[in-house]
Amino acid sequence: MSQTARPQPVTGARVCSIISFVLSAIAILFLPIVFGLAAIVLTVVGFAMGDKVLGKWAIPVAVVATALGFFLGYLAMS
């Protein structure tokens, strides 16, 4: 007998983590001080609300994307 996996319900914590990935991608190219910090804050909020699985990946992604955005902005201005 085969069993199918049930989809997990989407919670507010999961939504925060997913939005932080999107903001991290935006922070690489546009306004890393705004979008990067928003991504970091949303990641911490999502992690604190209980999304430990995506949260442990989203935190370093948000930090690296923010740093990369600052670096690319520096290269573009110099």
PyMOL Python script that loads the backbone (N, CA, C, O; Angstrom):
from pymol import cmd

cmd.read_pdbstr("""\
ATOM      1  N   MET A   1       0.835  -1.156   0.000  1.00  0.00           N
ATOM      2  CA  MET A   1       0.000   0.000   0.000  1.00  0.00           C
ATOM      3  C   MET A   1       0.896   1.239   0.000  1.00  0.00           C
ATOM      4  O   MET A   1       1.804   1.350   0.824  1.00  0.00           O
ATOM      5  N   SER A   2       0.647   2.150  -0.903  1.00  0.00           N
ATOM      6  CA  SER A   2       1.495   3.340  -0.957  1.00  0.00           C
ATOM      7  C   SER A   2       0.843   4.474  -0.175  1.00  0.00           C
ATOM      8  O   SER A   2      -0.377   4.642  -0.158  1.00  0.00           O
ATOM      9  N   GLN A   3       1.691   5.221   0.451  1.00  0.00           N
ATOM     10  CA  GLN A   3       1.215   6.368   1.207  1.00  0.00           C
ATOM     11  C   GLN A   3       1.710   7.634   0.527  1.00  0.00           C
ATOM     12  O   GLN A   3       2.851   7.705   0.071  1.00  0.00           O
ATOM     13  N   THR A   4       0.864   8.600   0.467  1.00  0.00           N
ATOM     14  CA  THR A   4       1.285   9.877  -0.104  1.00  0.00           C
ATOM     15  C   THR A   4       1.557  10.852   1.027  1.00  0.00           C
ATOM     16  O   THR A   4       0.904  10.839   2.071  1.00  0.00           O
ATOM     17  N   ALA A   5       2.530  11.684   0.783  1.00  0.00           N
ATOM     18  CA  ALA A   5       2.890  12.677   1.799  1.00  0.00           C
ATOM     19  C   ALA A   5       1.845  13.789   1.809  1.00  0.00           C
ATOM     20  O   ALA A   5       1.437  14.290   0.761  1.00  0.00           O
ATOM     21  N   ARG A   6       1.434  14.152   2.980  1.00  0.00           N
ATOM     22  CA  ARG A   6       0.488  15.247   3.118  1.00  0.00           C
ATOM     23  C   ARG A   6       1.229  16.570   3.071  1.00  0.00           C
ATOM     24  O   ARG A   6       2.287  16.707   3.686  1.00  0.00           O
ATOM     25  N   PRO A   7       0.700  17.533   2.361  1.00  0.00           N
ATOM     26  CA  PRO A   7       1.358  18.839   2.370  1.00  0.00           C
ATOM     27  C   PRO A   7       1.260  19.480   3.745  1.00  0.00           C
ATOM     28  O   PRO A   7       0.228  19.413   4.413  1.00  0.00           O
ATOM     29  N   GLN A   8       2.351  20.096   4.145  1.00  0.00           N
ATOM     30  CA  GLN A   8       2.370  20.758   5.445  1.00  0.00           C
ATOM     31  C   GLN A   8       1.666  22.104   5.331  1.00  0.00           C
ATOM     32  O   GLN A   8       1.771  22.778   4.306  1.00  0.00           O
ATOM     33  N   PRO A   9       0.958  22.491   6.365  1.00  0.00           N
ATOM     34  CA  PRO A   9       0.274  23.789   6.303  1.00  0.00           C
ATOM     35  C   PRO A   9       1.281  24.936   6.291  1.00  0.00           C
ATOM     36  O   PRO A   9       2.330  24.877   6.932  1.00  0.00           O
ATOM     37  N   VAL A  10       0.934  25.959   5.557  1.00  0.00           N
ATOM     38  CA  VAL A  10       1.796  27.137   5.481  1.00  0.00           C
ATOM     39  C   VAL A  10       1.486  28.010   6.686  1.00  0.00           C
ATOM     40  O   VAL A  10       0.348  28.434   6.890  1.00  0.00           O
ATOM     41  N   THR A  11       2.510  28.268   7.474  1.00  0.00           N
ATOM     42  CA  THR A  11       2.338  29.084   8.663  1.00  0.00           C
ATOM     43  C   THR A  11       2.948  30.461   8.441  1.00  0.00           C
ATOM     44  O   THR A  11       3.638  30.696   7.449  1.00  0.00           O
ATOM     45  N   GLY A  12       2.689  31.357   9.367  1.00  0.00           N
ATOM     46  CA  GLY A  12       3.264  32.694   9.281  1.00  0.00           C
ATOM     47  C   GLY A  12       4.783  32.671   9.367  1.00  0.00           C
ATOM     48  O   GLY A  12       5.459  33.495   8.751  1.00  0.00           O
ATOM     49  N   ALA A  13       5.314  31.728  10.129  1.00  0.00           N
ATOM     50  CA  ALA A  13       6.765  31.612  10.247  1.00  0.00           C
ATOM     51  C   ALA A  13       7.378  31.198   8.918  1.00  0.00           C
ATOM     52  O   ALA A  13       8.427  31.714   8.532  1.00  0.00           O
ATOM     53  N   ARG A  14       6.737  30.275   8.220  1.00  0.00           N
ATOM     54  CA  ARG A  14       7.254  29.824   6.925  1.00  0.00           C
ATOM     55  C   ARG A  14       7.180  30.949   5.905  1.00  0.00           C
ATOM     56  O   ARG A  14       8.086  31.101   5.086  1.00  0.00           O
ATOM     57  N   VAL A  15       6.123  31.731   5.942  1.00  0.00           N
ATOM     58  CA  VAL A  15       5.978  32.860   5.027  1.00  0.00           C
ATOM     59  C   VAL A  15       7.078  33.890   5.271  1.00  0.00           C
ATOM     60  O   VAL A  15       7.640  34.435   4.321  1.00  0.00           O
ATOM     61  N   CYS A  16       7.384  34.154   6.523  1.00  0.00           N
ATOM     62  CA  CYS A  16       8.465  35.098   6.848  1.00  0.00           C
ATOM     63  C   CYS A  16       9.791  34.606   6.292  1.00  0.00           C
ATOM     64  O   CYS A  16      10.566  35.393   5.746  1.00  0.00           O
ATOM     65  N   SER A  17      10.059  33.320   6.424  1.00  0.00           N
ATOM     66  CA  SER A  17      11.321  32.763   5.925  1.00  0.00           C
ATOM     67  C   SER A  17      11.395  32.831   4.408  1.00  0.00           C
ATOM     68  O   SER A  17      12.450  33.149   3.858  1.00  0.00           O
ATOM     69  N   ILE A  18      10.308  32.543   3.730  1.00  0.00           N
ATOM     70  CA  ILE A  18      10.305  32.589   2.268  1.00  0.00           C
ATOM     71  C   ILE A  18      10.469  34.020   1.772  1.00  0.00           C
ATOM     72  O   ILE A  18      11.214  34.270   0.825  1.00  0.00           O
ATOM     73  N   ILE A  19       9.776  34.953   2.407  1.00  0.00           N
ATOM     74  CA  ILE A  19       9.915  36.361   2.012  1.00  0.00           C
ATOM     75  C   ILE A  19      11.345  36.842   2.257  1.00  0.00           C
ATOM     76  O   ILE A  19      11.851  37.675   1.505  1.00  0.00           O
ATOM     77  N   SER A  20      11.993  36.334   3.287  1.00  0.00           N
ATOM     78  CA  SER A  20      13.373  36.749   3.545  1.00  0.00           C
ATOM     79  C   SER A  20      14.314  36.283   2.439  1.00  0.00           C
ATOM     80  O   SER A  20      15.281  36.975   2.121  1.00  0.00           O
ATOM     81  N   PHE A  21      14.042  35.107   1.841  1.00  0.00           N
ATOM     82  CA  PHE A  21      14.847  34.668   0.699  1.00  0.00           C
ATOM     83  C   PHE A  21      14.660  35.616  -0.487  1.00  0.00           C
ATOM     84  O   PHE A  21      15.627  35.952  -1.170  1.00  0.00           O
ATOM     85  N   VAL A  22      13.441  36.041  -0.731  1.00  0.00           N
ATOM     86  CA  VAL A  22      13.167  36.963  -1.831  1.00  0.00           C
ATOM     87  C   VAL A  22      13.851  38.302  -1.587  1.00  0.00           C
ATOM     88  O   VAL A  22      14.469  38.863  -2.491  1.00  0.00           O
ATOM     89  N   LEU A  23      13.740  38.810  -0.365  1.00  0.00           N
ATOM     90  CA  LEU A  23      14.392  40.084  -0.038  1.00  0.00           C
ATOM     91  C   LEU A  23      15.908  39.967  -0.111  1.00  0.00           C
ATOM     92  O   LEU A  23      16.584  40.934  -0.465  1.00  0.00           O
ATOM     93  N   SER A  24      16.449  38.809   0.216  1.00  0.00           N
ATOM     94  CA  SER A  24      17.894  38.602   0.111  1.00  0.00           C
ATOM     95  C   SER A  24      18.343  38.708  -1.340  1.00  0.00           C
ATOM     96  O   SER A  24      19.375  39.311  -1.634  1.00  0.00           O
ATOM     97  N   ALA A  25      17.566  38.122  -2.244  1.00  0.00           N
ATOM     98  CA  ALA A  25      17.917  38.207  -3.664  1.00  0.00           C
ATOM     99  C   ALA A  25      17.834  39.649  -4.164  1.00  0.00           C
ATOM    100  O   ALA A  25      18.672  40.084  -4.954  1.00  0.00           O
ATOM    101  N   ILE A  26      16.838  40.378  -3.710  1.00  0.00           N
ATOM    102  CA  ILE A  26      16.700  41.780  -4.112  1.00  0.00           C
ATOM    103  C   ILE A  26      17.842  42.611  -3.532  1.00  0.00           C
ATOM    104  O   ILE A  26      18.323  43.542  -4.179  1.00  0.00           O
ATOM    105  N   ALA A  27      18.277  42.280  -2.322  1.00  0.00           N
ATOM    106  CA  ALA A  27      19.332  43.051  -1.653  1.00  0.00           C
ATOM    107  C   ALA A  27      20.666  42.968  -2.369  1.00  0.00           C
ATOM    108  O   ALA A  27      21.515  43.842  -2.196  1.00  0.00           O
ATOM    109  N   ILE A  28      20.862  41.943  -3.161  1.00  0.00           N
ATOM    110  CA  ILE A  28      22.130  41.827  -3.886  1.00  0.00           C
ATOM    111  C   ILE A  28      22.255  42.952  -4.911  1.00  0.00           C
ATOM    112  O   ILE A  28      23.352  43.459  -5.144  1.00  0.00           O
ATOM    113  N   LEU A  29      21.154  43.339  -5.514  1.00  0.00           N
ATOM    114  CA  LEU A  29      21.209  44.334  -6.582  1.00  0.00           C
ATOM    115  C   LEU A  29      20.702  45.722  -6.191  1.00  0.00           C
ATOM    116  O   LEU A  29      21.173  46.724  -6.729  1.00  0.00           O
ATOM    117  N   PHE A  30      19.753  45.792  -5.264  1.00  0.00           N
ATOM    118  CA  PHE A  30      19.127  47.078  -4.945  1.00  0.00           C
ATOM    119  C   PHE A  30      19.115  47.314  -3.441  1.00  0.00           C
ATOM    120  O   PHE A  30      18.652  46.457  -2.689  1.00  0.00           O
ATOM    121  N   LEU A  31      19.602  48.430  -3.003  1.00  0.00           N
ATOM    122  CA  LEU A  31      19.506  48.908  -1.623  1.00  0.00           C
ATOM    123  C   LEU A  31      19.723  47.816  -0.564  1.00  0.00           C
ATOM    124  O   LEU A  31      18.781  47.438   0.133  1.00  0.00           O
ATOM    125  N   PRO A  32      20.933  47.318  -0.442  1.00  0.00           N
ATOM    126  CA  PRO A  32      21.164  46.250   0.536  1.00  0.00           C
ATOM    127  C   PRO A  32      20.940  46.695   1.979  1.00  0.00           C
ATOM    128  O   PRO A  32      20.635  45.867   2.838  1.00  0.00           O
ATOM    129  N   ILE A  33      21.086  47.981   2.254  1.00  0.00           N
ATOM    130  CA  ILE A  33      20.860  48.453   3.617  1.00  0.00           C
ATOM    131  C   ILE A  33      19.391  48.305   4.002  1.00  0.00           C
ATOM    132  O   ILE A  33      19.086  48.082   5.174  1.00  0.00           O
ATOM    133  N   VAL A  34      18.484  48.425   3.051  1.00  0.00           N
ATOM    134  CA  VAL A  34      17.052  48.315   3.326  1.00  0.00           C
ATOM    135  C   VAL A  34      16.593  46.865   3.202  1.00  0.00           C
ATOM    136  O   VAL A  34      16.079  46.280   4.156  1.00  0.00           O
ATOM    137  N   PHE A  35      16.786  46.295   2.014  1.00  0.00           N
ATOM    138  CA  PHE A  35      16.279  44.950   1.761  1.00  0.00           C
ATOM    139  C   PHE A  35      17.058  43.885   2.531  1.00  0.00           C
ATOM    140  O   PHE A  35      16.478  42.894   2.974  1.00  0.00           O
ATOM    141  N   GLY A  36      18.343  44.078   2.691  1.00  0.00           N
ATOM    142  CA  GLY A  36      19.145  43.107   3.436  1.00  0.00           C
ATOM    143  C   GLY A  36      18.774  43.072   4.910  1.00  0.00           C
ATOM    144  O   GLY A  36      18.608  42.002   5.496  1.00  0.00           O
ATOM    145  N   LEU A  37      18.646  44.244   5.496  1.00  0.00           N
ATOM    146  CA  LEU A  37      18.252  44.275   6.904  1.00  0.00           C
ATOM    147  C   LEU A  37      16.831  43.764   7.106  1.00  0.00           C
ATOM    148  O   LEU A  37      16.542  43.107   8.106  1.00  0.00           O
ATOM    149  N   ALA A  38      15.945  44.060   6.164  1.00  0.00           N
ATOM    150  CA  ALA A  38      14.582  43.527   6.253  1.00  0.00           C
ATOM    151  C   ALA A  38      14.595  42.000   6.156  1.00  0.00           C
ATOM    152  O   ALA A  38      13.844  41.324   6.859  1.00  0.00           O
ATOM    153  N   ALA A  39      15.443  41.466   5.293  1.00  0.00           N
ATOM    154  CA  ALA A  39      15.558  40.015   5.164  1.00  0.00           C
ATOM    155  C   ALA A  39      16.085  39.392   6.451  1.00  0.00           C
ATOM    156  O   ALA A  39      15.593  38.349   6.881  1.00  0.00           O
ATOM    157  N   ILE A  40      17.073  40.017   7.061  1.00  0.00           N
ATOM    158  CA  ILE A  40      17.625  39.492   8.304  1.00  0.00           C
ATOM    159  C   ILE A  40      16.582  39.524   9.414  1.00  0.00           C
ATOM    160  O   ILE A  40      16.443  38.560  10.168  1.00  0.00           O
ATOM    161  N   VAL A  41      15.853  40.623   9.514  1.00  0.00           N
ATOM    162  CA  VAL A  41      14.824  40.742  10.552  1.00  0.00           C
ATOM    163  C   VAL A  41      13.719  39.706  10.339  1.00  0.00           C
ATOM    164  O   VAL A  41      13.300  39.045  11.289  1.00  0.00           O
ATOM    165  N   LEU A  42      13.248  39.561   9.105  1.00  0.00           N
ATOM    166  CA  LEU A  42      12.197  38.574   8.835  1.00  0.00           C
ATOM    167  C   LEU A  42      12.674  37.153   9.095  1.00  0.00           C
ATOM    168  O   LEU A  42      11.900  36.310   9.550  1.00  0.00           O
ATOM    169  N   THR A  43      13.933  36.886   8.812  1.00  0.00           N
ATOM    170  CA  THR A  43      14.477  35.558   9.076  1.00  0.00           C
ATOM    171  C   THR A  43      14.491  35.266  10.566  1.00  0.00           C
ATOM    172  O   THR A  43      14.101  34.179  10.993  1.00  0.00           O
ATOM    173  N   VAL A  44      14.934  36.223  11.352  1.00  0.00           N
ATOM    174  CA  VAL A  44      14.964  36.029  12.803  1.00  0.00           C
ATOM    175  C   VAL A  44      13.550  35.874  13.351  1.00  0.00           C
ATOM    176  O   VAL A  44      13.313  35.060  14.243  1.00  0.00           O
ATOM    177  N   VAL A  45      12.614  36.652  12.821  1.00  0.00           N
ATOM    178  CA  VAL A  45      11.217  36.534  13.254  1.00  0.00           C
ATOM    179  C   VAL A  45      10.667  35.151  12.903  1.00  0.00           C
ATOM    180  O   VAL A  45      10.044  34.499  13.741  1.00  0.00           O
ATOM    181  N   GLY A  46      10.894  34.708  11.681  1.00  0.00           N
ATOM    182  CA  GLY A  46      10.423  33.389  11.272  1.00  0.00           C
ATOM    183  C   GLY A  46      11.047  32.272  12.087  1.00  0.00           C
ATOM    184  O   GLY A  46      10.372  31.307  12.444  1.00  0.00           O
ATOM    185  N   PHE A  47      12.330  32.398  12.382  1.00  0.00           N
ATOM    186  CA  PHE A  47      13.018  31.391  13.190  1.00  0.00           C
ATOM    187  C   PHE A  47      12.453  31.369  14.610  1.00  0.00           C
ATOM    188  O   PHE A  47      12.247  30.304  15.192  1.00  0.00           O
ATOM    189  N   ALA A  48      12.208  32.558  15.157  1.00  0.00           N
ATOM    190  CA  ALA A  48      11.669  32.639  16.514  1.00  0.00           C
ATOM    191  C   ALA A  48      10.234  32.129  16.588  1.00  0.00           C
ATOM    192  O   ALA A  48       9.813  31.610  17.622  1.00  0.00           O
ATOM    193  N   MET A  49       9.481  32.273  15.500  1.00  0.00           N
ATOM    194  CA  MET A  49       8.107  31.798  15.482  1.00  0.00           C
ATOM    195  C   MET A  49       8.005  30.285  15.292  1.00  0.00           C
ATOM    196  O   MET A  49       6.929  29.712  15.463  1.00  0.00           O
ATOM    197  N   GLY A  50       9.112  29.637  14.941  1.00  0.00           N
ATOM    198  CA  GLY A  50       9.085  28.190  14.887  1.00  0.00           C
ATOM    199  C   GLY A  50       9.534  27.549  13.596  1.00  0.00           C
ATOM    200  O   GLY A  50       9.550  26.321  13.511  1.00  0.00           O
ATOM    201  N   ASP A  51       9.902  28.321  12.580  1.00  0.00           N
ATOM    202  CA  ASP A  51      10.367  27.714  11.335  1.00  0.00           C
ATOM    203  C   ASP A  51      11.874  27.484  11.417  1.00  0.00           C
ATOM    204  O   ASP A  51      12.672  28.248  10.875  1.00  0.00           O
ATOM    205  N   LYS A  52      12.233  26.412  12.110  1.00  0.00           N
ATOM    206  CA  LYS A  52      13.645  26.123  12.338  1.00  0.00           C
ATOM    207  C   LYS A  52      14.331  25.592  11.083  1.00  0.00           C
ATOM    208  O   LYS A  52      15.529  25.810  10.900  1.00  0.00           O
ATOM    209  N   VAL A  53      13.596  24.904  10.222  1.00  0.00           N
ATOM    210  CA  VAL A  53      14.200  24.269   9.050  1.00  0.00           C
ATOM    211  C   VAL A  53      14.682  25.313   8.049  1.00  0.00           C
ATOM    212  O   VAL A  53      15.861  25.333   7.696  1.00  0.00           O
ATOM    213  N   LEU A  54      13.785  26.179   7.591  1.00  0.00           N
ATOM    214  CA  LEU A  54      14.203  27.218   6.655  1.00  0.00           C
ATOM    215  C   LEU A  54      14.974  28.329   7.351  1.00  0.00           C
ATOM    216  O   LEU A  54      15.825  28.975   6.740  1.00  0.00           O
ATOM    217  N   GLY A  55      14.682  28.550   8.616  1.00  0.00           N
ATOM    218  CA  GLY A  55      15.354  29.620   9.345  1.00  0.00           C
ATOM    219  C   GLY A  55      16.850  29.433   9.450  1.00  0.00           C
ATOM    220  O   GLY A  55      17.615  30.393   9.357  1.00  0.00           O
ATOM    221  N   LYS A  56      17.267  28.188   9.645  1.00  0.00           N
ATOM    222  CA  LYS A  56      18.714  27.966   9.777  1.00  0.00           C
ATOM    223  C   LYS A  56      19.446  28.163   8.448  1.00  0.00           C
ATOM    224  O   LYS A  56      20.662  28.359   8.435  1.00  0.00           O
ATOM    225  N   TRP A  57      18.720  28.112   7.337  1.00  0.00           N
ATOM    226  CA  TRP A  57      19.330  28.392   6.043  1.00  0.00           C
ATOM    227  C   TRP A  57      19.165  29.854   5.648  1.00  0.00           C
ATOM    228  O   TRP A  57      20.036  30.424   4.990  1.00  0.00           O
ATOM    229  N   ALA A  58      18.076  30.447   6.038  1.00  0.00           N
ATOM    230  CA  ALA A  58      17.787  31.808   5.610  1.00  0.00           C
ATOM    231  C   ALA A  58      18.668  32.842   6.301  1.00  0.00           C
ATOM    232  O   ALA A  58      18.977  33.879   5.714  1.00  0.00           O
ATOM    233  N   ILE A  59      19.074  32.576   7.535  1.00  0.00           N
ATOM    234  CA  ILE A  59      19.911  33.543   8.249  1.00  0.00           C
ATOM    235  C   ILE A  59      21.252  33.760   7.543  1.00  0.00           C
ATOM    236  O   ILE A  59      21.595  34.906   7.253  1.00  0.00           O
ATOM    237  N   PRO A  60      22.025  32.705   7.255  1.00  0.00           N
ATOM    238  CA  PRO A  60      23.295  32.974   6.549  1.00  0.00           C
ATOM    239  C   PRO A  60      23.095  33.498   5.130  1.00  0.00           C
ATOM    240  O   PRO A  60      23.906  34.289   4.649  1.00  0.00           O
ATOM    241  N   VAL A  61      22.026  33.070   4.451  1.00  0.00           N
ATOM    242  CA  VAL A  61      21.762  33.578   3.109  1.00  0.00           C
ATOM    243  C   VAL A  61      21.494  35.074   3.156  1.00  0.00           C
ATOM    244  O   VAL A  61      22.002  35.817   2.316  1.00  0.00           O
ATOM    245  N   ALA A  62      20.716  35.523   4.107  1.00  0.00           N
ATOM    246  CA  ALA A  62      20.406  36.949   4.221  1.00  0.00           C
ATOM    247  C   ALA A  62      21.648  37.765   4.546  1.00  0.00           C
ATOM    248  O   ALA A  62      21.846  38.846   3.990  1.00  0.00           O
ATOM    249  N   VAL A  63      22.479  37.259   5.435  1.00  0.00           N
ATOM    250  CA  VAL A  63      23.697  37.986   5.810  1.00  0.00           C
ATOM    251  C   VAL A  63      24.671  38.053   4.630  1.00  0.00           C
ATOM    252  O   VAL A  63      25.240  39.109   4.353  1.00  0.00           O
ATOM    253  N   VAL A  64      24.860  36.939   3.944  1.00  0.00           N
ATOM    254  CA  VAL A  64      25.785  36.914   2.797  1.00  0.00           C
ATOM    255  C   VAL A  64      25.255  37.779   1.657  1.00  0.00           C
ATOM    256  O   VAL A  64      26.029  38.489   1.016  1.00  0.00           O
ATOM    257  N   ALA A  65      23.956  37.730   1.397  1.00  0.00           N
ATOM    258  CA  ALA A  65      23.375  38.552   0.333  1.00  0.00           C
ATOM    259  C   ALA A  65      23.520  40.037   0.648  1.00  0.00           C
ATOM    260  O   ALA A  65      23.786  40.836  -0.251  1.00  0.00           O
ATOM    261  N   THR A  66      23.349  40.409   1.893  1.00  0.00           N
ATOM    262  CA  THR A  66      23.511  41.806   2.285  1.00  0.00           C
ATOM    263  C   THR A  66      24.965  42.246   2.099  1.00  0.00           C
ATOM    264  O   THR A  66      25.230  43.314   1.548  1.00  0.00           O
ATOM    265  N   ALA A  67      25.887  41.432   2.552  1.00  0.00           N
ATOM    266  CA  ALA A  67      27.302  41.759   2.392  1.00  0.00           C
ATOM    267  C   ALA A  67      27.680  41.826   0.918  1.00  0.00           C
ATOM    268  O   ALA A  67      28.429  42.712   0.505  1.00  0.00           O
ATOM    269  N   LEU A  68      27.167  40.894   0.127  1.00  0.00           N
ATOM    270  CA  LEU A  68      27.457  40.896  -1.311  1.00  0.00           C
ATOM    271  C   LEU A  68      26.871  42.142  -1.977  1.00  0.00           C
ATOM    272  O   LEU A  68      27.492  42.720  -2.870  1.00  0.00           O
ATOM    273  N   GLY A  69      25.691  42.550  -1.549  1.00  0.00           N
ATOM    274  CA  GLY A  69      25.098  43.772  -2.088  1.00  0.00           C
ATOM    275  C   GLY A  69      25.942  45.002  -1.773  1.00  0.00           C
ATOM    276  O   GLY A  69      26.127  45.868  -2.628  1.00  0.00           O
ATOM    277  N   PHE A  70      26.454  45.080  -0.542  1.00  0.00           N
ATOM    278  CA  PHE A  70      27.342  46.187  -0.190  1.00  0.00           C
ATOM    279  C   PHE A  70      28.617  46.166  -1.025  1.00  0.00           C
ATOM    280  O   PHE A  70      29.085  47.209  -1.482  1.00  0.00           O
ATOM    281  N   PHE A  71      29.175  44.973  -1.222  1.00  0.00           N
ATOM    282  CA  PHE A  71      30.407  44.837  -1.990  1.00  0.00           C
ATOM    283  C   PHE A  71      30.188  45.234  -3.449  1.00  0.00           C
ATOM    284  O   PHE A  71      30.997  45.962  -4.024  1.00  0.00           O
ATOM    285  N   LEU A  72      29.097  44.756  -4.047  1.00  0.00           N
ATOM    286  CA  LEU A  72      28.816  45.113  -5.429  1.00  0.00           C
ATOM    287  C   LEU A  72      28.520  46.608  -5.574  1.00  0.00           C
ATOM    288  O   LEU A  72      28.897  47.223  -6.571  1.00  0.00           O
ATOM    289  N   GLY A  73      27.852  47.183  -4.588  1.00  0.00           N
ATOM    290  CA  GLY A  73      27.618  48.626  -4.600  1.00  0.00           C
ATOM    291  C   GLY A  73      28.914  49.409  -4.510  1.00  0.00           C
ATOM    292  O   GLY A  73      29.072  50.442  -5.162  1.00  0.00           O
ATOM    293  N   TYR A  74      29.847  48.913  -3.695  1.00  0.00           N
ATOM    294  CA  TYR A  74      31.150  49.553  -3.582  1.00  0.00           C
ATOM    295  C   TYR A  74      31.900  49.479  -4.920  1.00  0.00           C
ATOM    296  O   TYR A  74      32.496  50.460  -5.363  1.00  0.00           O
ATOM    297  N   LEU A  75      31.860  48.309  -5.547  1.00  0.00           N
ATOM    298  CA  LEU A  75      32.534  48.152  -6.837  1.00  0.00           C
ATOM    299  C   LEU A  75      31.908  49.046  -7.912  1.00  0.00           C
ATOM    300  O   LEU A  75      32.617  49.587  -8.761  1.00  0.00           O
ATOM    301  N   ALA A  76      30.618  49.197  -7.878  1.00  0.00           N
ATOM    302  CA  ALA A  76      29.934  50.015  -8.875  1.00  0.00           C
ATOM    303  C   ALA A  76      30.254  51.490  -8.682  1.00  0.00           C
ATOM    304  O   ALA A  76      30.323  52.236  -9.659  1.00  0.00           O
ATOM    305  N   MET A  77      30.447  51.918  -7.461  1.00  0.00           N
ATOM    306  CA  MET A  77      30.710  53.334  -7.189  1.00  0.00           C
ATOM    307  C   MET A  77      32.181  53.706  -7.332  1.00  0.00           C
ATOM    308  O   MET A  77      32.503  54.884  -7.487  1.00  0.00           O
ATOM    309  N   SER A  78      33.063  52.741  -7.285  1.00  0.00           N
ATOM    310  CA  SER A  78      34.496  53.082  -7.379  1.00  0.00           C
ATOM    311  C   SER A  78      35.038  52.900  -8.773  1.00  0.00           C
ATOM    312  O   SER A  78      36.220  53.144  -9.012  1.00  0.00           O
TER     313      SER A  78
END
""", "prot")
cmd.dss("prot")
cmd.show_as("cartoon", "prot")
cmd.util.cbc("prot")
cmd.orient("prot")
